[in-house]
């Protein structure tokens, strides 16, 4: 009796062997390795869904604005906010009429993005960045609360927030740009106005101006945040190549889907990449060669902050680039491309409010056609 009990207790006290433990651990590791990509894919699908929803909100806000003001919003100089849809004559102290310190289309949409109190707290008569010289520009700190405010509708969950600070707080961030088309230039008062849905200054556009069809024209594009390091080369940086003619005949305003513009694009890309690979300052100026400012702020109405274009497919192996010999900001013509952390491409919102996914492999001519609002191109449904 006692002998049988002793053998029973011996069997009960026997534990796992080292080999058995290793086998169990190996099985668990294999299961985790199999499940982790699926979990990551599910998380990315959720983030991409939120990104799509943000772009839909922008499309809806754009049309609510249009139903009230009878046009799409502009990027306008300080002091030009109003219902006239022109924004050409600033009343800012000192006569600030340049793109520097101007207000973005995103800022004009605040009321239609459930940000009415923030809109009311913003003084659009004053610039939103740069200087504390009241006599010339108006005290920038007047709008410091607005500039520092993060708005969820402007942030893609797949793109890490930039760690740069503005007025002592983390930068607000902005992962969605208003497209000024397949154009190098963005200023509506230049000889050849940009061919997109948005621009800086000049009469604003409305749906009737999008003759290619609102479902065939990109209004809003996605880009991921820069690396916040002006001293380290990154494809999200913007390289300054100095004063450069972008193809003749209007120079800074040539459109890529025009023959001269399309022919000039490869050479311009080569110049941008060459400048990026070099060290020192930009030709003809003392600016930093590259600036990691993309997706930093949603308030300034300038490229790489809130305005972008469709010259290249998403996530191109080419630099973002600016041509401006004396620009202290990215307020010059150039390349400001689509990008994202979503696998294979980036999201865009069309001028009818629908959201599409553009592949990295989309052909140049298709990108240019989608960027222009009145190029007369025919775009097949399977081209992107």
Secondary structure as GFF3:
##gff-version 3
##sequence-region A 1 384
A	DSSP	alpha_helix	2	13	.	.	.	ID=ss1
A	DSSP	alpha_helix	18	69	.	.	.	ID=ss2
A	DSSP	alpha_helix	105	108	.	.	.	ID=ss3
A	DSSP	three_ten_helix	110	113	.	.	.	ID=ss4
A	DSSP	alpha_helix	116	120	.	.	.	ID=ss5
A	DSSP	alpha_helix	134	137	.	.	.	ID=ss6
A	DSSP	three_ten_helix	140	143	.	.	.	ID=ss7
A	DSSP	alpha_helix	144	148	.	.	.	ID=ss8
A	DSSP	three_ten_helix	152	154	.	.	.	ID=ss9
A	DSSP	beta_strand	165	166	.	.	.	ID=ss10
A	DSSP	beta_strand	169	170	.	.	.	ID=ss11
A	DSSP	beta_strand	176	179	.	.	.	ID=ss12
A	DSSP	three_ten_helix	207	209	.	.	.	ID=ss13
A	DSSP	three_ten_helix	214	216	.	.	.	ID=ss14
A	DSSP	beta_strand	218	222	.	.	.	ID=ss15
A	DSSP	beta_strand	238	240	.	.	.	ID=ss16
A	DSSP	three_ten_helix	251	253	.	.	.	ID=ss17
A	DSSP	alpha_helix	259	277	.	.	.	ID=ss18
A	DSSP	beta_strand	290	291	.	.	.	ID=ss19
A	DSSP	beta_strand	307	308	.	.	.	ID=ss20
A	DSSP	beta_strand	320	323	.	.	.	ID=ss21
A	DSSP	beta_strand	333	335	.	.	.	ID=ss22
A	DSSP	beta_strand	345	350	.	.	.	ID=ss23
A	DSSP	beta_strand	355	359	.	.	.	ID=ss24
A	DSSP	alpha_helix	364	371	.	.	.	ID=ss25
###
